[in-house]
Amino acid sequence: MRWWLDILLSVNHTDQKVLIRGELLECKRGQSVRSLETWAREWGVSKQTVKEFLALLQKDRMITRENLKITTRITVCNYDMYQDPPHNRQTEGRQTAYDQETETYSKQECKNEKKEENIIRAVPAKKIIPPTLEMVRSYCSERKNNVDPEQFIDAYTSKGWMIGKNRMKDWQAAVRLWEKNSINNNKQTENELNRKHNSRDIKRVNSLWNN
């Protein structure tokens, strides 16, 4: 891109004649008369690289190139298109309109994002309403379990209806958990009683045997 701009800046704005090595050469508007060596020194590349670059421009019909005896003449195709003020103003106008539209769109996007963020913040977290004693009693009666409703209410009221560090989300699930623990505790108690009874029976049998 820089090399192309260098070419645009090097060409003549008006028709002129250039004296090179004692020879007067015609250089019209939109033309530049420079050797490949001059371009190579200016761009800091080899002469072959300059040739390849100019060939690409010529292939894309951006320039035409004439190999003269002592130099090279480059003609920028449609040069007036790059220099015509109305065209420049039209291009600048399109760019300005695009920039304004982009800026407006970006501002609107920011407003929408902030609005959505404010809406999210404005929505309060769902508040958990603790059950009443009657609700717990009715649920326990429906499940026919051995959970004590008053003990359940008192236990979680004292904890602020928290389970560990988290707010209780489903009190009915907590009742079912109590129910399960109660069944397990009853089984454990029953097993302990059975072990005690068995132990007593064994002692009695041993006592009778020894007698």
Residue frames relative to the residue before (quaternion, step in Angstrom):
aa qw qx qy qz dx dy dz
M 1.0000 0.0000 0.0000 0.0000 0.00 0.00 0.00
R 0.6484 0.5192 -0.3224 0.4540 3.60 0.94 -0.83
W 0.6518 0.5188 -0.3208 0.4506 3.58 0.97 -0.86
W 0.6382 0.5205 -0.3262 0.4642 3.57 1.00 -0.79
L 0.6464 0.5042 -0.3195 0.4752 3.60 0.98 -0.78
D 0.6126 0.5465 -0.3472 0.4533 3.59 1.05 -0.73
I 0.6465 0.5116 -0.3190 0.4675 3.57 1.01 -0.81
L 0.6534 0.5186 -0.3145 0.4530 3.59 0.93 -0.90
L 0.6954 0.4711 -0.2713 0.4699 3.57 1.03 -0.82
S 0.6761 0.5210 -0.2983 0.4272 3.60 1.15 -0.51
V 0.6088 0.5828 -0.3644 0.3962 3.58 1.15 -0.54
N 0.5828 -0.6071 0.4264 0.3317 3.58 -1.26 0.53
H 0.4021 -0.6863 0.5539 0.2459 3.53 -1.22 0.62
T 0.7745 0.1680 -0.0914 0.6030 3.57 1.25 -0.51
D 0.6157 -0.5405 0.4142 0.3965 3.54 -1.25 0.36
Q 0.0778 0.7915 -0.5995 0.0897 3.56 -0.89 0.98
K 0.3075 -0.6917 0.6054 0.2459 3.50 -1.42 -0.02
V 0.1906 -0.7992 0.5670 0.0584 3.54 -0.88 1.02
L 0.2896 -0.7527 0.5700 0.1574 3.55 -0.98 0.94
I 0.0659 0.7878 -0.6050 0.0951 3.56 -0.62 1.20
R 0.8484 -0.0966 0.0107 0.5203 3.55 -0.68 1.21
G 0.7322 -0.4484 0.2195 0.4634 3.51 0.93 0.98
E 0.6572 0.4690 -0.3187 0.4965 3.58 1.24 0.11
L 0.3153 -0.7583 0.5463 0.1646 3.57 -0.83 1.05
L 0.0735 -0.8207 0.5665 -0.0122 3.56 -0.54 1.23
E 0.4420 -0.6845 0.5168 0.2627 3.53 -1.07 0.77
C 0.0112 0.7822 -0.6213 0.0459 3.57 -0.94 0.97
K 0.1654 -0.8355 0.5209 0.0576 3.55 -0.12 1.31
R 0.7196 -0.3912 0.3380 0.4636 3.50 -1.40 -0.02
G 0.8060 0.2307 -0.1960 0.5087 3.57 -0.90 0.99
Q 0.6500 0.4939 -0.3245 0.4778 3.59 1.27 0.22
S 0.1276 -0.7590 0.6338 0.0773 3.52 -1.29 0.53
V 0.1568 -0.7729 0.6095 0.0805 3.54 -1.01 0.88
R 0.2746 0.7326 -0.5689 0.2533 3.53 -0.34 1.34
S 0.4663 -0.6643 0.5023 0.2983 3.52 -1.13 0.59
L 0.6260 -0.5329 0.4085 0.3966 3.55 -1.25 0.40
E 0.6024 0.5637 -0.3484 0.4449 3.58 1.12 -0.69
T 0.6411 0.5268 -0.3248 0.4537 3.60 1.02 -0.81
W 0.6611 0.4917 -0.3049 0.4778 3.58 0.95 -0.89
A 0.6419 0.5398 -0.3240 0.4378 3.59 0.99 -0.84
R 0.6607 0.4941 -0.3070 0.4745 3.59 1.00 -0.85
E 0.6660 0.5175 -0.3081 0.4402 3.58 0.95 -0.86
W 0.7531 0.3731 -0.2059 0.5012 3.59 0.96 -0.82
G 0.4191 -0.7347 0.4500 0.2864 3.58 1.25 -0.16
V 0.5762 0.5544 -0.3862 0.4598 3.56 1.08 0.76
S 0.6350 -0.5251 0.3930 0.4082 3.55 -1.29 0.00
K 0.6502 -0.5116 0.3970 0.3974 3.54 -1.33 0.35
Q 0.6230 0.5506 -0.3306 0.4465 3.58 1.07 -0.74
T 0.6336 0.5296 -0.3256 0.4606 3.58 1.03 -0.80
V 0.6318 0.5229 -0.3260 0.4703 3.57 1.03 -0.81
K 0.6342 0.5364 -0.3246 0.4524 3.58 0.95 -0.86
E 0.6773 0.4977 -0.2909 0.4570 3.57 0.90 -0.96
F 0.6503 0.5154 -0.3177 0.4588 3.58 1.00 -0.82
L 0.6710 0.4854 -0.2981 0.4746 3.58 0.90 -0.88
A 0.6144 0.5478 -0.3409 0.4541 3.57 1.10 -0.68
L 0.6395 0.5196 -0.3200 0.4677 3.57 1.04 -0.77
L 0.6487 0.5089 -0.3134 0.4711 3.58 0.97 -0.85
Q 0.6581 0.5050 -0.3045 0.4681 3.55 1.00 -0.82
K 0.6333 0.5336 -0.3260 0.4560 3.57 1.02 -0.77
D 0.7094 0.4237 -0.2428 0.5083 3.58 1.09 -0.75
R 0.4456 -0.7247 0.4220 0.3131 3.58 1.34 0.20
M 0.3732 0.7071 -0.5035 0.3276 3.54 1.02 0.84
I 0.7855 0.0659 -0.0350 0.6144 3.58 1.21 -0.57
T 0.2115 -0.6796 0.6611 0.2374 3.48 -1.46 0.02
R 0.1898 -0.7997 0.5643 0.0772 3.54 -1.08 0.68
E 0.1092 -0.7755 0.6203 0.0424 3.56 -1.04 0.92
N 0.2614 -0.7563 0.5815 0.1464 3.53 -0.79 1.02
L 0.1345 -0.7938 0.5920 0.0370 3.56 -0.43 1.27
K 0.7168 -0.4538 0.3031 0.4340 3.58 -1.25 0.16
I 0.8262 0.2151 -0.0748 0.5153 3.56 0.85 -1.00
T 0.8003 0.1447 -0.0676 0.5780 3.61 1.23 -0.10
T 0.4016 -0.6726 0.5552 0.2796 3.54 -1.33 -0.25
R 0.2006 -0.7744 0.5898 0.1108 3.55 -0.90 0.94
I 0.1307 -0.7870 0.6021 0.0325 3.55 -0.79 1.14
T 0.1096 -0.7738 0.6218 0.0503 3.55 -0.98 0.91
V 0.3155 -0.7442 0.5613 0.1776 3.57 -0.74 1.08
C 0.3712 -0.7360 0.5233 0.2161 3.55 -0.69 1.09
N 0.8373 0.0779 -0.0959 0.5326 3.56 -1.02 0.87
Y 0.0806 0.8480 -0.5184 0.0753 3.54 0.99 0.88
D 0.6282 0.5619 -0.3443 0.4138 3.58 0.99 -0.82
M 0.5815 0.5915 -0.3777 0.4115 3.56 1.13 -0.57
Y 0.6909 0.4683 -0.2698 0.4801 3.59 1.13 -0.69
Q 0.7618 0.3871 -0.1874 0.4843 3.57 1.19 -0.49
D 0.5381 0.6510 -0.4086 0.3460 3.61 1.17 -0.43
P 0.4668 -0.7140 0.4448 0.2728 3.65 -0.60 1.08
P 0.6508 0.5028 -0.3571 0.4429 3.66 0.84 -0.79
H 0.6382 0.5259 -0.3256 0.4584 3.56 1.05 -0.80
N 0.6491 0.5201 -0.3122 0.4591 3.55 1.01 -0.88
R 0.6617 0.5055 -0.3111 0.4581 3.55 0.96 -0.87
Q 0.6364 0.5285 -0.3238 0.4591 3.55 1.08 -0.81
T 0.6544 0.5094 -0.3042 0.4688 3.55 1.01 -0.90
E 0.6583 0.5033 -0.3067 0.4683 3.55 0.96 -0.91
G 0.6384 0.5388 -0.3229 0.4448 3.55 1.05 -0.82
R 0.6479 0.5071 -0.3153 0.4729 3.57 1.01 -0.85
Q 0.6605 0.5126 -0.3113 0.4518 3.55 0.95 -0.90
T 0.6471 0.5203 -0.3145 0.4601 3.57 1.00 -0.89
A 0.6541 0.5103 -0.3139 0.4618 3.57 0.95 -0.88
Y 0.6447 0.5204 -0.3132 0.4641 3.56 1.01 -0.84
D 0.6542 0.5118 -0.3112 0.4618 3.57 0.95 -0.92
Q 0.6602 0.5064 -0.3119 0.4587 3.58 0.96 -0.87
E 0.6509 0.5117 -0.3155 0.4636 3.56 1.00 -0.85
T 0.6483 0.5165 -0.3123 0.4642 3.57 1.01 -0.85
E 0.6574 0.5094 -0.3081 0.4619 3.56 0.96 -0.89
T 0.6478 0.5171 -0.3148 0.4625 3.58 1.00 -0.87
Y 0.6527 0.5166 -0.3088 0.4601 3.56 0.97 -0.90
S 0.6530 0.5184 -0.3146 0.4538 3.58 0.96 -0.89
K 0.6562 0.5064 -0.3145 0.4627 3.57 0.97 -0.87
Q 0.6513 0.5168 -0.3160 0.4570 3.57 1.00 -0.85
E 0.6295 0.5328 -0.3306 0.4589 3.57 1.05 -0.81
C 0.6466 0.5178 -0.3164 0.4623 3.57 0.99 -0.86
K 0.6470 0.5169 -0.3196 0.4605 3.58 1.00 -0.85
N 0.6540 0.5171 -0.3116 0.4559 3.57 0.97 -0.89
E 0.6516 0.5141 -0.3163 0.4594 3.57 0.99 -0.88
K 0.6643 0.4949 -0.3080 0.4679 3.58 0.95 -0.87
K 0.6339 0.5362 -0.3291 0.4499 3.56 1.06 -0.82
E 0.6591 0.4975 -0.3065 0.4735 3.57 0.96 -0.90
E 0.6394 0.5287 -0.3264 0.4528 3.57 1.01 -0.83
N 0.6583 0.5059 -0.3067 0.4653 3.57 1.00 -0.87
I 0.6288 0.5337 -0.3374 0.4538 3.58 1.05 -0.76
I 0.6469 0.5208 -0.3135 0.4605 3.55 0.99 -0.91
R 0.6735 0.4854 -0.2966 0.4720 3.57 0.97 -0.86
A 0.6602 0.5346 -0.3125 0.4251 3.57 1.09 -0.75
V 0.6113 0.5460 -0.3574 0.4477 3.59 1.16 -0.54
P 0.3216 -0.7735 0.5083 0.1997 3.62 -0.46 1.11
A 0.5625 -0.5815 0.4623 0.3629 3.54 -1.18 0.56
K 0.5711 -0.6142 0.4222 0.3440 3.55 -1.06 0.80
K 0.2870 -0.7822 0.5343 0.1426 3.53 -0.66 1.14
I 0.3289 -0.7424 0.5548 0.1813 3.54 -0.83 1.03
I 0.2060 -0.7757 0.5878 0.1019 3.57 -0.71 1.13
P 0.3988 -0.7288 0.4972 0.2502 3.62 -0.53 1.12
P 0.4936 -0.6616 0.4703 0.3124 3.61 -1.03 0.71
T 0.4730 -0.6379 0.5180 0.3178 3.54 -1.23 0.44
L 0.6785 -0.4759 0.3620 0.4268 3.53 -1.30 0.25
E 0.6469 0.5294 -0.3175 0.4477 3.57 1.01 -0.85
M 0.6311 0.5342 -0.3324 0.4537 3.60 1.04 -0.76
V 0.6736 0.4798 -0.2937 0.4794 3.56 0.93 -0.90
R 0.6472 0.5250 -0.3183 0.4519 3.57 0.96 -0.88
S 0.6586 0.5084 -0.3020 0.4655 3.58 0.98 -0.89
Y 0.6673 0.4995 -0.3059 0.4600 3.59 0.95 -0.84
C 0.6547 0.5052 -0.3093 0.4695 3.57 0.99 -0.83
S 0.6388 0.5145 -0.3233 0.4719 3.58 1.08 -0.76
E 0.6326 0.5383 -0.3248 0.4523 3.56 1.04 -0.79
R 0.7292 0.4023 -0.2259 0.5054 3.58 1.03 -0.80
K 0.3071 -0.7871 0.4849 0.2257 3.58 1.31 -0.18
N 0.3661 0.7259 -0.4966 0.3042 3.54 0.87 0.99
N 0.5382 -0.6357 0.4568 0.3124 3.57 -1.31 0.04
V 0.3640 0.7366 -0.4951 0.2826 3.59 1.23 0.37
D 0.3488 -0.7229 0.5618 0.2007 3.56 -0.94 0.94
P 0.3917 -0.7570 0.4688 0.2320 3.65 -0.36 1.18
E 0.6643 0.5012 -0.3152 0.4563 3.59 0.91 -0.87
Q 0.6440 0.5110 -0.3177 0.4725 3.59 0.98 -0.80
F 0.6299 0.5373 -0.3221 0.4592 3.58 1.05 -0.82
I 0.6725 0.4948 -0.2902 0.4677 3.60 0.85 -1.00
D 0.6796 0.4979 -0.2969 0.4495 3.58 0.85 -0.98
A 0.6426 0.5502 -0.3283 0.4203 3.58 0.96 -0.88
Y 0.7676 0.3710 -0.2089 0.4790 3.59 0.79 -0.98
T 0.5574 0.5730 -0.3988 0.4494 3.59 1.19 -0.38
S 0.6562 0.5141 -0.3055 0.4602 3.56 1.02 -0.85
K 0.7132 0.4243 -0.2473 0.5001 3.61 1.19 -0.53
G 0.4968 -0.6640 0.4287 0.3585 3.58 1.28 0.08
W 0.5305 -0.6469 0.3735 0.4007 3.56 1.26 0.59
M 0.4210 0.6662 -0.4787 0.3869 3.51 1.00 0.99
I 0.1701 -0.7334 0.6463 0.1245 3.54 -1.20 0.69
G 0.7832 -0.0634 -0.0175 0.6183 3.54 -0.09 1.30
K 0.7736 -0.2755 0.2371 0.5191 3.58 -0.65 -1.15
N 0.6577 0.5220 -0.2915 0.4582 3.58 1.30 -0.08
R 0.5191 -0.6288 0.4881 0.3114 3.51 -1.20 0.67
M 0.5080 -0.6456 0.4705 0.3221 3.58 -0.95 0.86
K 0.2336 -0.7983 0.5452 0.1045 3.58 -0.84 1.03
D 0.8047 0.1069 -0.0224 0.5835 3.61 1.09 -0.67
W 0.2449 -0.8081 0.5172 0.1398 3.59 -0.17 1.25
Q 0.6021 0.5647 -0.3616 0.4335 3.60 1.13 -0.59
A 0.6186 0.5217 -0.3388 0.4800 3.57 1.11 -0.71
A 0.6301 0.5289 -0.3322 0.4614 3.58 1.09 -0.73
V 0.6183 0.5311 -0.3419 0.4678 3.59 1.07 -0.73
R 0.6624 0.5048 -0.3119 0.4574 3.57 0.93 -0.89
L 0.6223 0.5317 -0.3372 0.4650 3.56 1.11 -0.69
W 0.6280 0.5144 -0.3254 0.4849 3.58 1.03 -0.79
E 0.6321 0.5410 -0.3245 0.4499 3.55 1.01 -0.87
K 0.6645 0.4995 -0.3017 0.4668 3.57 0.91 -0.91
N 0.6619 0.5010 -0.3036 0.4676 3.58 0.94 -0.89
S 0.6294 0.5383 -0.3300 0.4529 3.55 1.07 -0.79
I 0.6469 0.5104 -0.3179 0.4689 3.59 0.98 -0.85
N 0.6606 0.5078 -0.3065 0.4602 3.56 0.96 -0.88
N 0.6503 0.5140 -0.3119 0.4644 3.56 1.02 -0.85
N 0.6399 0.5264 -0.3249 0.4559 3.57 1.02 -0.80
K 0.6496 0.5113 -0.3160 0.4656 3.55 1.01 -0.85
Q 0.6473 0.5207 -0.3158 0.4583 3.53 1.03 -0.89
T 0.6471 0.5143 -0.3091 0.4703 3.59 1.01 -0.85
E 0.6520 0.5180 -0.3116 0.4576 3.53 1.00 -0.89
N 0.6491 0.5158 -0.3171 0.4604 3.58 1.00 -0.79
E 0.6444 0.5166 -0.3210 0.4634 3.54 1.03 -0.82
L 0.6454 0.5138 -0.3211 0.4653 3.59 1.00 -0.81
N 0.6431 0.5230 -0.3236 0.4562 3.55 1.01 -0.84
R 0.6455 0.5162 -0.3256 0.4591 3.55 1.01 -0.82
K 0.6446 0.5215 -0.3207 0.4579 3.55 1.02 -0.81
H 0.6566 0.5045 -0.3114 0.4662 3.57 0.98 -0.92
N 0.6487 0.5189 -0.3160 0.4583 3.57 0.95 -0.86
S 0.6429 0.5258 -0.3221 0.4544 3.53 1.02 -0.85
R 0.6499 0.5109 -0.3164 0.4652 3.60 1.01 -0.84
D 0.6462 0.5280 -0.3198 0.4486 3.57 0.98 -0.90
I 0.6444 0.5222 -0.3222 0.4563 3.56 1.02 -0.84
K 0.6456 0.5238 -0.3192 0.4549 3.56 1.00 -0.84
R 0.6475 0.5223 -0.3155 0.4566 3.57 1.01 -0.85
V 0.6523 0.5145 -0.3123 0.4607 3.52 0.97 -0.90
N 0.6513 0.5101 -0.3111 0.4679 3.57 0.96 -0.87
S 0.6405 0.5360 -0.3239 0.4445 3.55 1.01 -0.85
L 0.6727 0.4838 -0.2892 0.4793 3.54 0.95 -0.95
W 0.6398 0.5405 -0.3235 0.4403 3.58 0.98 -0.78
N 0.6721 0.4963 -0.2906 0.4664 3.51 1.00 -0.91
N 0.6498 0.4982 -0.3216 0.4757 3.57 1.08 -0.67
